[in-house]
Amino acid sequence: MKKLGLAVLLFSFLLLTGYQAVASNRILQQTAGKEQVDIQVPPPPLSEDIYPCTMCHADMEVNLERRELVDFHEDIVLKHDEENRWCMDCHDANNRDFLHSASGQLISFEESYKLCGQCHGPKLRDWKVGIHGKRTGSWNGQKQYLLCVHCHDPHSPKFPKMKPEPAPQKPGKIK
């Protein structure tokens, strides 16, 4: 009997996750080629003292050379495909208050998910339908999403390993 229950549970899980993937693809196919204007996000977590970037960079000559950063940005350590990426692969050299796509299109920091989605397409798809990341609001109405950078450091996005907390105790078992 336990084996049958486990099989039903496993089948239900696979059916549900398969349905979510199909639903995700269907939503993206319906919006393919259209600008999705209903994505609401809070402002990105930018520090007042370093944004807008043009406060400091407006009169600076752009240095495209890969190097260790010093002066004001020494705390940024690139651990995001660091063998192939450099700052100017994402940050726009001509307009420092913007990011840019691989094709050179300017992307505001409020729409940084478009930049992340170029390399992380499946995560972007899941984010848009509420499977990855945090989304609040009505299931069939207005929604608000957190940007990738609200949870992930864009320069070092992998979460550090954490020791799991013990499982909560069932009510009535607490002594």
Backbone as CSV, one residue per row, in Angstrom:
resi,resn,N_x,N_y,N_z,CA_x,CA_y,CA_z,C_x,C_y,C_z
1,MET,0.822,-1.188,0.000,0.000,0.000,0.000,0.871,1.260,0.000
2,LYS,1.969,1.219,0.795,2.867,2.366,0.849,3.487,2.627,-0.523
3,LYS,3.845,1.551,-1.238,4.455,1.698,-2.553,3.479,2.348,-3.531
4,LEU,2.203,1.967,-3.461,1.191,2.542,-4.338,1.029,4.031,-4.039
5,GLY,0.980,4.384,-2.762,0.858,5.796,-2.366,2.050,6.604,-2.832
6,LEU,3.239,6.035,-2.696,4.461,6.714,-3.149,4.439,6.888,-4.663
7,ALA,3.997,5.864,-5.384,3.920,5.941,-6.848,2.927,7.020,-7.278
8,VAL,1.781,7.098,-6.607,0.780,8.126,-6.927,1.344,9.511,-6.649
9,LEU,2.042,9.669,-5.531,2.647,10.953,-5.174,3.703,11.357,-6.203
10,LEU,4.550,10.421,-6.594,5.586,10.699,-7.581,4.961,11.061,-8.929
11,PHE,3.956,10.315,-9.362,3.280,10.593,-10.622,2.638,11.978,-10.584
12,SER,2.003,12.326,-9.467,1.370,13.644,-9.329,2.404,14.756,-9.427
13,PHE,3.542,14.558,-8.772,4.606,15.559,-8.818,5.110,15.746,-10.242
14,LEU,5.384,14.637,-10.936,5.875,14.726,-12.309,4.837,15.367,-13.223
15,LEU,3.592,15.035,-13.026,2.531,15.621,-13.825,2.446,17.123,-13.589
16,LEU,2.514,17.536,-12.327,2.434,18.955,-11.980,3.623,19.732,-12.533
17,THR,4.845,19.229,-12.353,6.012,19.965,-12.853,6.027,19.986,-14.369
18,GLY,5.586,18.916,-15.010,5.468,18.916,-16.469,4.447,19.928,-16.926
19,TYR,3.325,20.031,-16.205,2.291,21.006,-16.549,2.842,22.419,-16.409
20,GLN,3.605,22.675,-15.327,4.158,24.013,-15.136,5.095,24.380,-16.279
21,ALA,5.923,23.445,-16.727,6.839,23.729,-17.830,6.064,24.012,-19.111
22,VAL,5.017,23.223,-19.383,4.199,23.448,-20.572,3.494,24.791,-20.470
23,ALA,2.938,25.097,-19.287,2.259,26.380,-19.090,3.238,27.529,-19.268
24,SER,4.453,27.386,-18.745,5.460,28.430,-18.902,5.757,28.675,-20.364
25,ASN,5.974,27.604,-21.113,6.266,27.758,-22.539,5.096,28.392,-23.277
26,ARG,3.862,28.002,-22.931,2.691,28.548,-23.604,2.598,30.047,-23.367
27,ILE,2.844,30.486,-22.160,2.788,31.914,-21.852,3.848,32.664,-22.639
28,LEU,5.045,32.122,-22.724,6.097,32.791,-23.472,5.796,32.809,-24.966
29,GLN,5.212,31.740,-25.488,4.881,31.726,-26.904,3.817,32.774,-27.209
30,GLN,2.874,32.964,-26.303,1.824,33.951,-26.524,2.392,35.361,-26.502
31,THR,3.454,35.596,-25.736,4.013,36.934,-25.622,5.256,37.122,-26.487
32,ALA,5.670,36.066,-27.203,6.874,36.169,-28.037,6.700,37.284,-29.067
33,GLY,7.735,38.113,-29.188,7.700,39.205,-30.153,6.974,40.439,-29.656
34,LYS,6.371,40.378,-28.474,5.670,41.535,-27.909,6.429,41.988,-26.670
35,GLU,6.456,43.274,-26.444,7.075,43.797,-25.221,6.103,43.553,-24.077
36,GLN,6.540,42.878,-23.046,5.666,42.620,-21.913,5.718,43.845,-21.003
37,VAL,4.626,44.576,-20.927,4.610,45.839,-20.200,4.030,45.713,-18.800
38,ASP,3.509,44.558,-18.434,2.862,44.428,-17.138,3.782,43.910,-16.036
39,ILE,5.093,43.859,-16.277,6.018,43.414,-15.242,6.359,44.606,-14.353
40,GLN,5.916,44.541,-13.117,6.145,45.600,-12.140,7.233,45.135,-11.183
41,VAL,8.255,45.977,-10.992,9.346,45.636,-10.090,9.650,46.832,-9.191
42,PRO,10.090,46.576,-7.958,10.554,47.683,-7.127,11.902,48.160,-7.647
43,PRO,12.338,49.326,-7.241,13.649,49.814,-7.707,14.753,48.827,-7.338
44,PRO,15.772,48.713,-8.186,16.874,47.808,-7.861,17.628,48.307,-6.633
45,PRO,18.283,47.402,-5.922,18.999,47.794,-4.697,20.327,48.474,-5.009
46,LEU,20.258,49.709,-5.475,21.465,50.477,-5.796,21.766,51.441,-4.659
47,SER,23.021,51.591,-4.328,23.422,52.496,-3.259,23.359,53.943,-3.742
48,GLU,22.825,54.812,-2.897,22.722,56.239,-3.240,24.084,56.840,-3.572
49,ASP,25.092,56.425,-2.812,26.410,57.039,-2.979,27.162,56.547,-4.219
50,ILE,26.654,55.517,-4.902,27.335,55.068,-6.127,26.436,55.119,-7.355
51,TYR,25.190,55.541,-7.199,24.279,55.642,-8.338,23.610,57.002,-8.311
52,PRO,23.480,57.677,-9.408,23.818,57.242,-10.753,25.331,57.190,-10.976
53,CYS,25.724,56.264,-11.797,27.141,56.007,-12.072,27.828,57.215,-12.710
54,THR,27.058,58.004,-13.455,27.650,59.161,-14.140,28.115,60.230,-13.157
55,MET,27.732,60.141,-11.887,28.256,61.099,-10.899,29.782,61.074,-10.912
56,CYS,30.347,59.885,-11.032,31.805,59.763,-11.051,32.345,59.502,-12.455
57,HIS,31.632,58.721,-13.240,32.149,58.257,-14.523,31.908,59.206,-15.694
58,ALA,31.150,60.272,-15.510,30.805,61.158,-16.637,32.038,61.694,-17.351
59,ASP,33.043,62.087,-16.608,34.236,62.686,-17.224,35.420,61.726,-17.284
60,MET,35.201,60.471,-16.912,36.288,59.484,-16.940,36.392,58.835,-18.312
61,GLU,37.617,58.585,-18.715,37.828,57.848,-19.951,37.544,56.366,-19.671
62,VAL,36.910,55.703,-20.614,36.557,54.293,-20.437,37.799,53.428,-20.606
63,ASN,38.024,52.552,-19.650,39.142,51.616,-19.695,38.548,50.213,-19.859
64,LEU,38.665,49.640,-21.035,38.073,48.340,-21.324,38.966,47.166,-20.936
65,GLU,40.156,47.457,-20.425,41.114,46.409,-20.059,40.624,45.619,-18.850
66,ARG,40.704,44.283,-18.953,40.369,43.418,-17.810,41.443,43.614,-16.744
67,ARG,41.010,43.877,-15.539,41.959,44.149,-14.472,41.275,43.990,-13.123
68,GLU,42.058,43.981,-12.055,41.503,44.003,-10.710,41.044,45.423,-10.445
69,LEU,39.837,45.560,-9.935,39.301,46.897,-9.690,39.856,47.476,-8.392
70,VAL,40.158,48.748,-8.419,40.630,49.478,-7.242,39.854,50.793,-7.181
71,ASP,39.947,51.490,-6.093,39.272,52.776,-5.911,37.762,52.654,-6.097
72,PHE,37.051,52.613,-5.020,35.589,52.605,-4.968,34.946,51.276,-5.347
73,HIS,35.536,50.479,-6.197,34.921,49.218,-6.614,35.754,48.005,-6.204
74,GLU,36.672,48.167,-5.281,37.533,47.057,-4.888,36.741,45.947,-4.189
75,ASP,35.533,46.259,-3.717,34.707,45.240,-3.067,33.998,44.339,-4.074
76,ILE,34.023,44.698,-5.347,33.389,43.879,-6.386,34.394,42.851,-6.881
77,VAL,34.060,41.595,-6.682,34.888,40.498,-7.169,34.024,39.715,-8.150
78,LEU,34.436,39.668,-9.401,33.652,39.017,-10.434,33.787,37.500,-10.336
79,LYS,32.702,36.852,-9.952,32.611,35.389,-9.884,31.377,34.969,-10.675
80,HIS,31.275,35.492,-11.884,30.121,35.249,-12.756,30.650,35.038,-14.166
81,ASP,31.030,33.790,-14.450,31.688,33.442,-15.713,32.910,34.338,-15.929
82,GLU,33.692,34.485,-14.880,34.815,35.424,-14.878,35.880,35.133,-15.931
83,GLU,35.939,33.909,-16.446,36.918,33.604,-17.495,36.508,34.230,-18.830
84,ASN,35.218,34.469,-19.019,34.717,34.982,-20.290,34.051,36.355,-20.191
85,ARG,33.806,36.845,-19.012,33.054,38.093,-18.829,33.921,39.171,-18.218
86,TRP,33.517,40.396,-18.483,34.145,41.571,-17.911,33.057,42.618,-17.701
87,CYS,33.308,43.615,-16.934,32.322,44.637,-16.575,31.549,45.165,-17.780
88,MET,32.266,45.491,-18.835,31.637,46.135,-19.992,30.845,45.164,-20.866
89,ASP,30.821,43.887,-20.492,29.936,42.948,-21.185,28.483,43.204,-20.786
90,CYS,28.272,43.790,-19.628,26.916,44.088,-19.140,26.685,45.590,-18.961
91,HIS,27.666,46.294,-18.398,27.539,47.737,-18.174,27.867,48.478,-19.464
92,ASP,27.086,49.503,-19.768,27.319,50.239,-21.014,28.469,51.222,-20.832
93,ALA,29.425,51.178,-21.729,30.608,52.033,-21.648,30.289,53.490,-21.968
94,ASN,29.307,53.726,-22.819,28.982,55.091,-23.239,27.963,55.776,-22.349
95,ASN,27.097,55.019,-21.735,26.101,55.574,-20.817,26.106,54.730,-19.560
96,ARG,26.888,55.127,-18.594,27.127,54.330,-17.397,25.889,54.111,-16.539
97,ASP,24.823,54.863,-16.763,23.607,54.676,-15.975,22.706,53.599,-16.567
98,PHE,23.231,52.852,-17.540,22.485,51.779,-18.183,23.348,50.537,-18.323
99,LEU,22.674,49.422,-18.461,23.286,48.165,-18.863,23.069,48.055,-20.368
100,HIS,23.586,47.009,-21.006,23.284,46.818,-22.424,23.201,45.337,-22.754
101,SER,22.373,45.040,-23.737,22.204,43.655,-24.190,23.404,43.251,-25.044
102,ALA,23.444,41.991,-25.424,24.518,41.501,-26.291,24.499,42.216,-27.639
103,SER,23.316,42.689,-28.056,23.212,43.402,-29.332,23.503,44.892,-29.184
104,GLY,23.731,45.357,-27.942,24.058,46.762,-27.708,22.876,47.616,-27.304
105,GLN,21.676,47.036,-27.229,20.487,47.798,-26.824,20.599,48.178,-25.349
106,LEU,20.323,49.459,-25.036,20.384,49.914,-23.650,19.275,49.267,-22.826
107,ILE,19.621,48.901,-21.596,18.684,48.275,-20.667,18.784,49.022,-19.347
108,SER,17.664,49.496,-18.838,17.685,50.188,-17.550,17.914,49.178,-16.427
109,PHE,18.407,49.653,-15.302,18.618,48.777,-14.156,17.298,48.190,-13.672
110,GLU,16.179,48.903,-13.892,14.858,48.404,-13.515,14.398,47.251,-14.404
111,GLU,15.041,47.070,-15.545,14.707,45.968,-16.450,15.889,45.010,-16.606
112,SER,16.704,44.914,-15.567,17.909,44.085,-15.636,17.597,42.617,-15.902
113,TYR,16.380,42.172,-15.619,15.995,40.793,-15.916,16.163,40.479,-17.402
114,LYS,16.031,41.489,-18.257,16.236,41.269,-19.699,17.694,40.917,-19.981
115,LEU,18.604,41.543,-19.276,20.030,41.243,-19.429,20.323,39.840,-18.907
116,CYS,19.845,39.538,-17.709,20.097,38.225,-17.107,19.512,37.112,-17.974
117,GLY,18.342,37.368,-18.545,17.647,36.369,-19.336,18.348,35.989,-20.627
118,GLN,19.279,36.806,-21.084,20.022,36.455,-22.302,20.814,35.165,-22.116
119,CYS,21.380,34.979,-20.941,22.162,33.773,-20.652,21.365,32.762,-19.827
120,HIS,20.411,33.238,-19.075,19.659,32.388,-18.153,18.199,32.310,-18.578
121,GLY,17.970,31.930,-19.824,16.624,31.878,-20.400,15.625,31.041,-19.617
122,PRO,15.964,29.802,-19.235,14.997,29.006,-18.466,14.637,29.657,-17.123
123,LYS,15.601,30.307,-16.466,15.302,30.992,-15.199,14.394,32.196,-15.449
124,LEU,14.628,32.931,-16.554,13.769,34.060,-16.894,12.349,33.580,-17.156
125,ARG,12.215,32.494,-17.902,10.890,31.924,-18.167,10.196,31.569,-16.853
126,ASP,10.912,30.898,-15.956,10.332,30.516,-14.670,10.004,31.735,-13.823
127,TRP,10.848,32.759,-13.880,10.622,33.997,-13.123,9.347,34.691,-13.601
128,LYS,9.156,34.737,-14.910,7.974,35.418,-15.458,6.672,34.768,-15.018
129,VAL,6.676,33.454,-14.831,5.445,32.767,-14.438,5.384,32.485,-12.940
130,GLY,6.362,32.975,-12.173,6.306,32.877,-10.724,6.856,31.605,-10.115
131,ILE,7.587,30.800,-10.894,8.163,29.565,-10.353,9.514,29.837,-9.700
132,HIS,10.272,30.807,-10.203,11.590,31.162,-9.652,11.516,32.600,-9.159
133,GLY,12.107,32.857,-8.017,12.115,34.219,-7.486,10.865,34.505,-6.678
134,LYS,10.691,35.764,-6.310,9.544,36.146,-5.508,8.616,37.032,-6.321
135,ARG,7.353,36.659,-6.319,6.325,37.431,-7.007,5.152,37.575,-6.054
136,THR,4.613,38.770,-5.957,3.441,39.019,-5.120,2.323,39.579,-5.986
137,GLY,1.130,39.562,-5.436,-0.013,40.101,-6.165,-1.043,39.026,-6.428
138,SER,-2.000,39.348,-7.270,-3.089,38.437,-7.584,-2.654,37.431,-8.647
139,TRP,-3.165,36.224,-8.559,-2.805,35.207,-9.554,-3.325,35.584,-10.931
140,ASN,-4.420,36.314,-11.002,-4.982,36.678,-12.302,-5.056,38.190,-12.491
141,GLY,-4.282,38.924,-11.728,-4.300,40.384,-11.838,-2.902,40.961,-11.773
142,GLN,-2.808,42.152,-11.220,-1.536,42.861,-11.091,-0.553,42.051,-10.256
143,LYS,0.686,41.970,-10.732,1.729,41.250,-10.017,2.943,42.152,-9.859
144,GLN,3.713,41.915,-8.805,4.978,42.616,-8.626,6.058,41.567,-8.427
145,TYR,7.139,41.701,-9.173,8.240,40.759,-9.153,9.440,41.409,-8.467
146,LEU,10.258,40.615,-7.803,11.563,41.090,-7.370,12.523,40.829,-8.523
147,LEU,13.445,41.742,-8.739,14.468,41.566,-9.768,15.454,40.482,-9.340
148,CYS,16.180,39.937,-10.288,17.213,38.942,-9.994,18.175,39.478,-8.925
149,VAL,18.536,40.777,-9.038,19.530,41.369,-8.140,19.005,41.600,-6.726
150,HIS,17.702,41.426,-6.489,17.206,41.509,-5.122,17.627,40.277,-4.315
151,CYS,17.885,39.164,-4.991,18.308,37.941,-4.310,19.740,37.522,-4.668
152,HIS,20.180,37.824,-5.887,21.499,37.407,-6.365,22.397,38.620,-6.571
153,ASP,23.636,38.527,-6.099,24.633,39.546,-6.409,25.012,39.340,-7.870
154,PRO,24.794,40.317,-8.749,25.063,40.094,-10.170,26.534,39.801,-10.478
155,HIS,27.421,40.197,-9.604,28.851,39.964,-9.829,29.287,38.609,-9.272
156,SER,28.530,38.079,-8.352,28.823,36.781,-7.739,27.486,36.150,-7.343
157,PRO,26.713,35.634,-8.325,25.317,35.266,-8.085,25.057,33.973,-7.327
158,LYS,26.036,33.092,-7.242,25.798,31.809,-6.583,25.663,32.021,-5.077
159,PHE,24.638,31.393,-4.501,24.470,31.487,-3.055,25.558,30.679,-2.364
160,PRO,26.112,31.208,-1.260,27.104,30.406,-0.530,26.424,29.191,0.107
161,LYS,27.186,28.129,0.303,26.629,26.936,0.943,26.240,27.283,2.372
162,MET,25.074,26.783,2.758,24.574,27.050,4.107,24.236,25.734,4.791
163,LYS,24.406,25.722,6.093,24.020,24.554,6.862,22.507,24.641,7.071
164,PRO,21.758,23.594,6.732,20.311,23.656,6.911,19.924,23.701,8.384
165,GLU,18.860,24.409,8.648,18.312,24.471,9.999,17.604,23.151,10.291
166,PRO,17.471,22.791,11.572,16.735,21.554,11.876,15.258,21.726,11.500
167,ALA,14.607,20.618,11.190,13.193,20.641,10.812,12.362,21.146,11.991
168,PRO,11.275,21.852,11.713,10.417,22.303,12.822,9.764,21.109,13.503
169,GLN,9.501,21.270,14.780,8.863,20.200,15.520,7.366,20.295,15.340
170,LYS,6.710,19.127,15.340,5.271,19.093,15.205,4.639,19.675,16.475
171,PRO,3.514,20.382,16.330,2.816,20.891,17.521,2.469,19.750,18.467
172,GLY,2.580,20.016,19.744,2.285,18.978,20.737,3.501,18.184,21.119
173,LYS,4.552,18.214,20.320,5.775,17.451,20.607,6.812,18.328,21.323
174,ILE,6.550,19.638,21.397,7.513,20.555,22.006,7.488,20.351,23.522
175,LYS,8.659,20.218,24.106,8.759,19.983,25.557,9.333,21.166,26.250
